[in-house]
Amino acid sequence: MKCPICGNEDIGRLSKSRFFCSDCFIEIFLSRKSEMQIYKILEDGTACAIAAEN
């Protein structure tokens, strides 16, 4: 899988449907309905939604 933001191919897997890009600090969630949700991980560790794609 490639990071949809920076194109990094070295994406870490957090769970079956969650991935993490350490280059741009985003978390990617893939739903069963093939929807992609992207969250920016902030300095305090919270996640802020930045995109959702079908």
PQR file with spaces between the fields and no chain letter, atoms N, CA, C, O and H, PARSE charges and radii, in Angstrom:
ATOM       1  N    MET     1       0.845   -1.179    0.000 -0.4000 1.5000
ATOM       2  CA   MET     1       0.000    0.000    0.000 -0.0000 2.0000
ATOM       3  C    MET     1       0.887    1.238    0.000  0.5500 1.7000
ATOM       4  O    MET     1       1.936    1.260    0.643 -0.5500 1.4000
ATOM       5  N    LYS     2       0.461    2.259   -0.719 -0.4000 1.5000
ATOM       6  CA   LYS     2       1.156    3.545   -0.771 -0.0000 2.0000
ATOM       7  C    LYS     2       0.386    4.578    0.042  0.5500 1.7000
ATOM       8  O    LYS     2      -0.842    4.540    0.120 -0.5500 1.4000
ATOM       9  H    LYS     2      -0.391    2.241   -1.241  0.4000 1.0000
ATOM      10  N    CYS     3       1.120    5.488    0.638 -0.4000 1.5000
ATOM      11  CA   CYS     3       0.496    6.593    1.359 -0.0000 2.0000
ATOM      12  C    CYS     3      -0.190    7.503    0.342  0.5500 1.7000
ATOM      13  O    CYS     3       0.443    7.914   -0.630 -0.5500 1.4000
ATOM      14  H    CYS     3       2.118    5.519    0.575  0.4000 1.0000
ATOM      15  N    PRO     4      -1.462    7.823    0.541 -0.5600 1.5000
ATOM      16  CA   PRO     4      -2.164    8.690   -0.410  0.2800 2.0000
ATOM      17  C    PRO     4      -1.724   10.159   -0.341  0.5500 1.7000
ATOM      18  O    PRO     4      -2.058   10.944   -1.228 -0.5500 1.4000
ATOM      19  N    ILE     5      -0.986   10.532    0.694 -0.4000 1.5000
ATOM      20  CA   ILE     5      -0.535   11.916    0.845 -0.0000 2.0000
ATOM      21  C    ILE     5       0.867   12.107    0.265  0.5500 1.7000
ATOM      22  O    ILE     5       1.068   12.971   -0.589 -0.5500 1.4000
ATOM      23  H    ILE     5      -0.715    9.894    1.415  0.4000 1.0000
ATOM      24  N    CYS     6       1.834   11.311    0.717 -0.4000 1.5000
ATOM      25  CA   CYS     6       3.231   11.534    0.311 -0.0000 2.0000
ATOM      26  C    CYS     6       3.769   10.482   -0.656  0.5500 1.7000
ATOM      27  O    CYS     6       4.844   10.669   -1.225 -0.5500 1.4000
ATOM      28  H    CYS     6       1.671   10.610    1.411  0.4000 1.0000
ATOM      29  N    GLY     7       3.045    9.380   -0.855 -0.4000 1.5000
ATOM      30  CA   GLY     7       3.492    8.347   -1.773 -0.0000 2.0000
ATOM      31  C    GLY     7       4.470    7.347   -1.171  0.5500 1.7000
ATOM      32  O    GLY     7       4.975    6.479   -1.883 -0.5500 1.4000
ATOM      33  H    GLY     7       2.171    9.228   -0.392  0.4000 1.0000
ATOM      34  N    ASN     8       4.748    7.451    0.129 -0.4000 1.5000
ATOM      35  CA   ASN     8       5.654    6.532    0.810 -0.0000 2.0000
ATOM      36  C    ASN     8       5.137    5.098    0.686  0.5500 1.7000
ATOM      37  O    ASN     8       3.962    4.834    0.943 -0.5500 1.4000
ATOM      38  H    ASN     8       4.338    8.157    0.707  0.4000 1.0000
ATOM      39  N    GLU     9       6.011    4.178    0.292 -0.4000 1.5000
ATOM      40  CA   GLU     9       5.614    2.780    0.150 -0.0000 2.0000
ATOM      41  C    GLU     9       5.894    1.956    1.400  0.5500 1.7000
ATOM      42  O    GLU     9       5.513    0.787    1.465 -0.5500 1.4000
ATOM      43  H    GLU     9       6.965    4.392    0.083  0.4000 1.0000
ATOM      44  N    ASP    10       6.547    2.541    2.384 -0.4000 1.5000
ATOM      45  CA   ASP    10       6.875    1.850    3.627 -0.0000 2.0000
ATOM      46  C    ASP    10       5.847    2.206    4.699  0.5500 1.7000
ATOM      47  O    ASP    10       6.155    2.908    5.662 -0.5500 1.4000
ATOM      48  H    ASP    10       6.856    3.491    2.331  0.4000 1.0000
ATOM      49  N    ILE    11       4.625    1.713    4.519 -0.4000 1.5000
ATOM      50  CA   ILE    11       3.501    1.995    5.414 -0.0000 2.0000
ATOM      51  C    ILE    11       3.427    0.912    6.484  0.5500 1.7000
ATOM      52  O    ILE    11       3.525   -0.277    6.179 -0.5500 1.4000
ATOM      53  H    ILE    11       4.375    1.143    3.737  0.4000 1.0000
ATOM      54  N    GLY    12       3.255    1.326    7.737 -0.4000 1.5000
ATOM      55  CA   GLY    12       3.122    0.378    8.839 -0.0000 2.0000
ATOM      56  C    GLY    12       1.669   -0.040    9.007  0.5500 1.7000
ATOM      57  O    GLY    12       0.755    0.745    8.757 -0.5500 1.4000
ATOM      58  H    GLY    12       3.176    2.292    7.985  0.4000 1.0000
ATOM      59  N    ARG    13       1.466   -1.267    9.427 -0.4000 1.5000
ATOM      60  CA   ARG    13       0.113   -1.789    9.644 -0.0000 2.0000
ATOM      61  C    ARG    13      -0.174   -1.803   11.131  0.5500 1.7000
ATOM      62  O    ARG    13       0.557   -2.421   11.905 -0.5500 1.4000
ATOM      63  H    ARG    13       2.209   -1.904    9.630  0.4000 1.0000
ATOM      64  N    LEU    14      -1.247   -1.115   11.539 -0.4000 1.5000
ATOM      65  CA   LEU    14      -1.641   -1.067   12.944 -0.0000 2.0000
ATOM      66  C    LEU    14      -2.624   -2.173   13.285  0.5500 1.7000
ATOM      67  O    LEU    14      -2.578   -2.730   14.381 -0.5500 1.4000
ATOM      68  H    LEU    14      -1.841   -0.612   10.911  0.4000 1.0000
ATOM      69  N    SER    15      -3.508   -2.493   12.359 -0.4000 1.5000
ATOM      70  CA   SER    15      -4.484   -3.575   12.516 -0.0000 2.0000
ATOM      71  C    SER    15      -4.905   -4.013   11.118  0.5500 1.7000
ATOM      72  O    SER    15      -4.314   -3.592   10.124 -0.5500 1.4000
ATOM      73  H    SER    15      -3.546   -2.040   11.468  0.4000 1.0000
ATOM      74  N    LYS    16      -5.912   -4.846   11.047 -0.4000 1.5000
ATOM      75  CA   LYS    16      -6.377   -5.367    9.755 -0.0000 2.0000
ATOM      76  C    LYS    16      -6.779   -4.263    8.788  0.5500 1.7000
ATOM      77  O    LYS    16      -6.581   -4.399    7.581 -0.5500 1.4000
ATOM      78  H    LYS    16      -6.393   -5.189   11.854  0.4000 1.0000
ATOM      79  N    SER    17      -7.339   -3.176    9.299 -0.4000 1.5000
ATOM      80  CA   SER    17      -7.845   -2.123    8.420 -0.0000 2.0000
ATOM      81  C    SER    17      -7.240   -0.744    8.703  0.5500 1.7000
ATOM      82  O    SER    17      -7.698    0.253    8.147 -0.5500 1.4000
ATOM      83  H    SER    17      -7.500   -3.065   10.280  0.4000 1.0000
ATOM      84  N    ARG    18      -6.218   -0.678    9.557 -0.4000 1.5000
ATOM      85  CA   ARG    18      -5.590    0.603    9.902 -0.0000 2.0000
ATOM      86  C    ARG    18      -4.105    0.578    9.577  0.5500 1.7000
ATOM      87  O    ARG    18      -3.402   -0.391    9.866 -0.5500 1.4000
ATOM      88  H    ARG    18      -5.845   -1.488   10.009  0.4000 1.0000
ATOM      89  N    PHE    19      -3.643    1.670    8.967 -0.4000 1.5000
ATOM      90  CA   PHE    19      -2.252    1.784    8.543 -0.0000 2.0000
ATOM      91  C    PHE    19      -1.707    3.123    9.006  0.5500 1.7000
ATOM      92  O    PHE    19      -2.470    4.039    9.313 -0.5500 1.4000
ATOM      93  H    PHE    19      -4.214    2.457    8.733  0.4000 1.0000
ATOM      94  N    PHE    20      -0.361    3.238    9.057 -0.4000 1.5000
ATOM      95  CA   PHE    20       0.272    4.461    9.542 -0.0000 2.0000
ATOM      96  C    PHE    20       1.455    4.813    8.660  0.5500 1.7000
ATOM      97  O    PHE    20       2.286    3.956    8.358 -0.5500 1.4000
ATOM      98  H    PHE    20       0.259    2.494    8.807  0.4000 1.0000
ATOM      99  N    CYS    21       1.537    6.087    8.239 -0.4000 1.5000
ATOM     100  CA   CYS    21       2.685    6.583    7.486 -0.0000 2.0000
ATOM     101  C    CYS    21       3.543    7.406    8.435  0.5500 1.7000
ATOM     102  O    CYS    21       3.098    8.430    8.954 -0.5500 1.4000
ATOM     103  H    CYS    21       0.863    6.783    8.484  0.4000 1.0000
ATOM     104  N    SER    22       4.771    6.958    8.660 -0.4000 1.5000
ATOM     105  CA   SER    22       5.666    7.662    9.577 -0.0000 2.0000
ATOM     106  C    SER    22       6.331    8.867    8.929  0.5500 1.7000
ATOM     107  O    SER    22       6.938    9.680    9.627 -0.5500 1.4000
ATOM     108  H    SER    22       5.132    6.126    8.239  0.4000 1.0000
ATOM     109  N    ASP    23       6.232    9.002    7.608 -0.4000 1.5000
ATOM     110  CA   ASP    23       6.803   10.171    6.935 -0.0000 2.0000
ATOM     111  C    ASP    23       5.930   11.415    7.109  0.5500 1.7000
ATOM     112  O    ASP    23       6.446   12.502    7.370 -0.5500 1.4000
ATOM     113  H    ASP    23       5.739    8.342    7.041  0.4000 1.0000
ATOM     114  N    CYS    24       4.615   11.262    6.967 -0.4000 1.5000
ATOM     115  CA   CYS    24       3.739   12.443    7.080 -0.0000 2.0000
ATOM     116  C    CYS    24       2.796   12.358    8.286  0.5500 1.7000
ATOM     117  O    CYS    24       1.903   13.192    8.432 -0.5500 1.4000
ATOM     118  H    CYS    24       4.196   10.379    6.755  0.4000 1.0000
ATOM     119  N    PHE    25       2.991   11.354    9.149 -0.4000 1.5000
ATOM     120  CA   PHE    25       2.244   11.196   10.407 -0.0000 2.0000
ATOM     121  C    PHE    25       0.731   11.186   10.197  0.5500 1.7000
ATOM     122  O    PHE    25      -0.003   11.954   10.818 -0.5500 1.4000
ATOM     123  H    PHE    25       3.717   10.676    9.030  0.4000 1.0000
ATOM     124  N    ILE    26       0.281   10.294    9.302 -0.4000 1.5000
ATOM     125  CA   ILE    26      -1.155   10.111    9.116 -0.0000 2.0000
ATOM     126  C    ILE    26      -1.518    8.660    9.397  0.5500 1.7000
ATOM     127  O    ILE    26      -0.694    7.753    9.280 -0.5500 1.4000
ATOM     128  H    ILE    26       0.877    9.670    8.797  0.4000 1.0000
ATOM     129  N    GLU    27      -2.773    8.475    9.769 -0.4000 1.5000
ATOM     130  CA   GLU    27      -3.336    7.145    9.964 -0.0000 2.0000
ATOM     131  C    GLU    27      -4.406    6.958    8.908  0.5500 1.7000
ATOM     132  O    GLU    27      -5.231    7.844    8.687 -0.5500 1.4000
ATOM     133  H    GLU    27      -3.442    9.212    9.864  0.4000 1.0000
ATOM     134  N    ILE    28      -4.394    5.804    8.255 -0.4000 1.5000
ATOM     135  CA   ILE    28      -5.333    5.509    7.183 -0.0000 2.0000
ATOM     136  C    ILE    28      -6.225    4.367    7.650  0.5500 1.7000
ATOM     137  O    ILE    28      -5.740    3.330    8.102 -0.5500 1.4000
ATOM     138  H    ILE    28      -3.724    5.084    8.435  0.4000 1.0000
ATOM     139  N    PHE    29      -7.538    4.570    7.535 -0.4000 1.5000
ATOM     140  CA   PHE    29      -8.511    3.548    7.921 -0.0000 2.0000
ATOM     141  C    PHE    29      -9.297    3.148    6.684  0.5500 1.7000
ATOM     142  O    PHE    29      -9.878    4.001    6.013 -0.5500 1.4000
ATOM     143  H    PHE    29      -7.932    5.412    7.167  0.4000 1.0000
ATOM     144  N    LEU    30      -9.319    1.854    6.376 -0.4000 1.5000
ATOM     145  CA   LEU    30     -10.090    1.340    5.251 -0.0000 2.0000
ATOM     146  C    LEU    30     -11.297    0.593    5.789  0.5500 1.7000
ATOM     147  O    LEU    30     -11.149   -0.382    6.526 -0.5500 1.4000
ATOM     148  H    LEU    30      -8.847    1.161    6.920  0.4000 1.0000
ATOM     149  N    SER    31     -12.497    1.047    5.424 -0.4000 1.5000
ATOM     150  CA   SER    31     -13.716    0.401    5.921 -0.0000 2.0000
ATOM     151  C    SER    31     -14.099   -0.771    5.026  0.5500 1.7000
ATOM     152  O    SER    31     -13.535   -0.953    3.947 -0.5500 1.4000
ATOM     153  H    SER    31     -12.617    1.839    4.826  0.4000 1.0000
ATOM     154  N    ARG    32     -15.039   -1.543    5.475 -0.4000 1.5000
ATOM     155  CA   ARG    32     -15.536   -2.687    4.699 -0.0000 2.0000
ATOM     156  C    ARG    32     -16.223   -2.250    3.412  0.5500 1.7000
ATOM     157  O    ARG    32     -16.320   -3.030    2.464 -0.5500 1.4000
ATOM     158  H    ARG    32     -15.497   -1.395    6.351  0.4000 1.0000
ATOM     159  N    LYS    33     -16.691   -1.029    3.374 -0.4000 1.5000
ATOM     160  CA   LYS    33     -17.374   -0.492    2.194 -0.0000 2.0000
ATOM     161  C    LYS    33     -16.395    0.165    1.223  0.5500 1.7000
ATOM     162  O    LYS    33     -16.804    0.927    0.346 -0.5500 1.4000
ATOM     163  H    LYS    33     -16.611   -0.396    4.144  0.4000 1.0000
ATOM     164  N    SER    34     -15.110   -0.127    1.376 -0.4000 1.5000
ATOM     165  CA   SER    34     -14.036    0.423    0.537 -0.0000 2.0000
ATOM     166  C    SER    34     -13.911    1.935    0.656  0.5500 1.7000
ATOM     167  O    SER    34     -13.494    2.603   -0.290 -0.5500 1.4000
ATOM     168  H    SER    34     -14.777   -0.746    2.088  0.4000 1.0000
ATOM     169  N    GLU    35     -14.269    2.467    1.803 -0.4000 1.5000
ATOM     170  CA   GLU    35     -14.082    3.891    2.062 -0.0000 2.0000
ATOM     171  C    GLU    35     -12.741    4.079    2.762  0.5500 1.7000
ATOM     172  O    GLU    35     -12.350    3.276    3.608 -0.5500 1.4000
ATOM     173  H    GLU    35     -14.608    1.923    2.571  0.4000 1.0000
ATOM     174  N    MET    36     -12.049    5.147    2.398 -0.4000 1.5000
ATOM     175  CA   MET    36     -10.764    5.464    3.014 -0.0000 2.0000
ATOM     176  C    MET    36     -10.925    6.725    3.846  0.5500 1.7000
ATOM     177  O    MET    36     -11.390    7.751    3.349 -0.5500 1.4000
ATOM     178  H    MET    36     -12.367    5.800    1.711  0.4000 1.0000
ATOM     179  N    GLN    37     -10.540    6.645    5.117 -0.4000 1.5000
ATOM     180  CA   GLN    37     -10.557    7.809    6.000 -0.0000 2.0000
ATOM     181  C    GLN    37      -9.124    8.084    6.410  0.5500 1.7000
ATOM     182  O    GLN    37      -8.382    7.169    6.768 -0.5500 1.4000
ATOM     183  H    GLN    37     -10.162    5.812    5.521  0.4000 1.0000
ATOM     184  N    ILE    38      -8.735    9.364    6.354 -0.4000 1.5000
ATOM     185  CA   ILE    38      -7.363    9.752    6.667 -0.0000 2.0000
ATOM     186  C    ILE    38      -7.369   10.697    7.855  0.5500 1.7000
ATOM     187  O    ILE    38      -8.120   11.672    7.883 -0.5500 1.4000
ATOM     188  H    ILE    38      -9.337   10.107    6.063  0.4000 1.0000
ATOM     189  N    TYR    39      -6.527   10.402    8.833 -0.4000 1.5000
ATOM     190  CA   TYR    39      -6.435   11.191   10.054 -0.0000 2.0000
ATOM     191  C    TYR    39      -5.004   11.689   10.236  0.5500 1.7000
ATOM     192  O    TYR    39      -4.056   10.923   10.065 -0.5500 1.4000
ATOM     193  H    TYR    39      -5.917    9.610    8.810  0.4000 1.0000
ATOM     194  N    LYS    40      -4.844   12.939   10.574 -0.4000 1.5000
ATOM     195  CA   LYS    40      -3.546   13.523   10.907 -0.0000 2.0000
ATOM     196  C    LYS    40      -3.317   13.291   12.392  0.5500 1.7000
ATOM     197  O    LYS    40      -4.186   13.604   13.205 -0.5500 1.4000
ATOM     198  H    LYS    40      -5.614   13.562   10.713  0.4000 1.0000
ATOM     199  N    ILE    41      -2.159   12.745   12.759 -0.4000 1.5000
ATOM     200  CA   ILE    41      -1.819   12.530   14.158 -0.0000 2.0000
ATOM     201  C    ILE    41      -1.120   13.785   14.662  0.5500 1.7000
ATOM     202  O    ILE    41      -0.058   14.155   14.162 -0.5500 1.4000
ATOM     203  H    ILE    41      -1.453   12.490   12.098  0.4000 1.0000
ATOM     204  N    LEU    42      -1.717   14.436   15.648 -0.4000 1.5000
ATOM     205  CA   LEU    42      -1.195   15.687   16.185 -0.0000 2.0000
ATOM     206  C    LEU    42      -0.114   15.428   17.227  0.5500 1.7000
ATOM     207  O    LEU    42       0.078   14.291   17.659 -0.5500 1.4000
ATOM     208  H    LEU    42      -2.580   14.136   16.054  0.4000 1.0000
ATOM     209  N    GLU    43       0.585   16.473   17.627 -0.4000 1.5000
ATOM     210  CA   GLU    43       1.697   16.340   18.575 -0.0000 2.0000
ATOM     211  C    GLU    43       1.289   15.742   19.911  0.5500 1.7000
ATOM     212  O    GLU    43       2.085   15.052   20.548 -0.5500 1.4000
ATOM     213  H    GLU    43       0.429   17.396   17.275  0.4000 1.0000
ATOM     214  N    ASP    44       0.041   16.002   20.350 -0.4000 1.5000
ATOM     215  CA   ASP    44      -0.406   15.466   21.630 -0.0000 2.0000
ATOM     216  C    ASP    44      -0.959   14.047   21.509  0.5500 1.7000
ATOM     217  O    ASP    44      -1.436   13.487   22.496 -0.5500 1.4000
ATOM     218  H    ASP    44      -0.605   16.563   19.833  0.4000 1.0000
ATOM     219  N    GLY    45      -0.901   13.454   20.302 -0.4000 1.5000
ATOM     220  CA   GLY    45      -1.330   12.076   20.093 -0.0000 2.0000
ATOM     221  C    GLY    45      -2.762   11.909   19.638  0.5500 1.7000
ATOM     222  O    GLY    45      -3.189   10.790   19.354 -0.5500 1.4000
ATOM     223  H    GLY    45      -0.514   13.908   19.500  0.4000 1.0000
ATOM     224  N    THR    46      -3.522   13.003   19.561 -0.4000 1.5000
ATOM     225  CA   THR    46      -4.891   12.907   19.106 -0.0000 2.0000
ATOM     226  C    THR    46      -4.927   12.841   17.575  0.5500 1.7000
ATOM     227  O    THR    46      -3.991   13.265   16.897 -0.5500 1.4000
ATOM     228  H    THR    46      -3.175   13.912   19.793  0.4000 1.0000
ATOM     229  N    ALA    47      -6.014   12.305   17.059 -0.4000 1.5000
ATOM     230  CA   ALA    47      -6.187   12.183   15.615 -0.0000 2.0000
ATOM     231  C    ALA    47      -7.259   13.155   15.151  0.5500 1.7000
ATOM     232  O    ALA    47      -8.315   13.287   15.771 -0.5500 1.4000
ATOM     233  H    ALA    47      -6.774   11.960   17.609  0.4000 1.0000
ATOM     234  N    CYS    48      -6.968   13.833   14.046 -0.4000 1.5000
ATOM     235  CA   CYS    48      -7.878   14.822   13.473 -0.0000 2.0000
ATOM     236  C    CYS    48      -8.189   14.388   12.035  0.5500 1.7000
ATOM     237  O    CYS    48      -7.276   14.242   11.222 -0.5500 1.4000
ATOM     238  H    CYS    48      -6.110   13.726   13.543  0.4000 1.0000
ATOM     239  N    ALA    49      -9.475   14.181   11.720 -0.4000 1.5000
ATOM     240  CA   ALA    49      -9.865   13.746   10.374 -0.0000 2.0000
ATOM     241  C    ALA    49      -9.506   14.826    9.355  0.5500 1.7000
ATOM     242  O    ALA    49      -9.816   16.002    9.544 -0.5500 1.4000
ATOM     243  H    ALA    49     -10.217   14.299   12.381  0.4000 1.0000
ATOM     244  N    ILE    50      -8.846   14.407    8.271 -0.4000 1.5000
ATOM     245  CA   ILE    50      -8.512   15.363    7.222 -0.0000 2.0000
ATOM     246  C    ILE    50      -9.127   15.003    5.882  0.5500 1.7000
ATOM     247  O    ILE    50      -9.229   15.863    5.006 -0.5500 1.4000
ATOM     248  H    ILE    50      -8.594   13.451    8.117  0.4000 1.0000
ATOM     249  N    ALA    51      -9.547   13.735    5.695 -0.4000 1.5000
ATOM     250  CA   ALA    51     -10.136   13.354    4.403 -0.0000 2.0000
ATOM     251  C    ALA    51     -10.922   12.066    4.554  0.5500 1.7000
ATOM     252  O    ALA    51     -10.646   11.235    5.418 -0.5500 1.4000
ATOM     253  H    ALA    51      -9.465   13.037    6.406  0.4000 1.0000
ATOM     254  N    ALA    52     -11.911   11.930    3.684 -0.4000 1.5000
ATOM     255  CA   ALA    52     -12.675   10.685    3.548 -0.0000 2.0000
ATOM     256  C    ALA    52     -12.980   10.516    2.086  0.5500 1.7000
ATOM     257  O    ALA    52     -13.492   11.434    1.445 -0.5500 1.4000
ATOM     258  H    ALA    52     -12.136   12.605    2.981  0.4000 1.0000
ATOM     259  N    GLU    53     -12.669    9.344    1.541 -0.4000 1.5000
ATOM     260  CA   GLU    53     -12.894    9.062    0.134 -0.0000 2.0000
ATOM     261  C    GLU    53     -13.684    7.796   -0.013  0.5500 1.7000
ATOM     262  O    GLU    53     -13.553    6.869    0.786 -0.5500 1.4000
ATOM     263  H    GLU    53     -12.253    8.599    2.062  0.4000 1.0000
ATOM     264  N    ASN    54     -14.515    7.756   -1.048 -0.4000 1.5000
ATOM     265  CA   ASN    54     -15.282    6.538   -1.368 -0.0000 2.0000
ATOM     266  C    ASN    54     -14.554    5.739   -2.396  0.5500 1.7000
ATOM     267  O    ASN    54     -15.027    4.678   -2.804 -0.5500 1.4000
ATOM     268  H    ASN    54     -14.621    8.510   -1.697  0.4000 1.0000
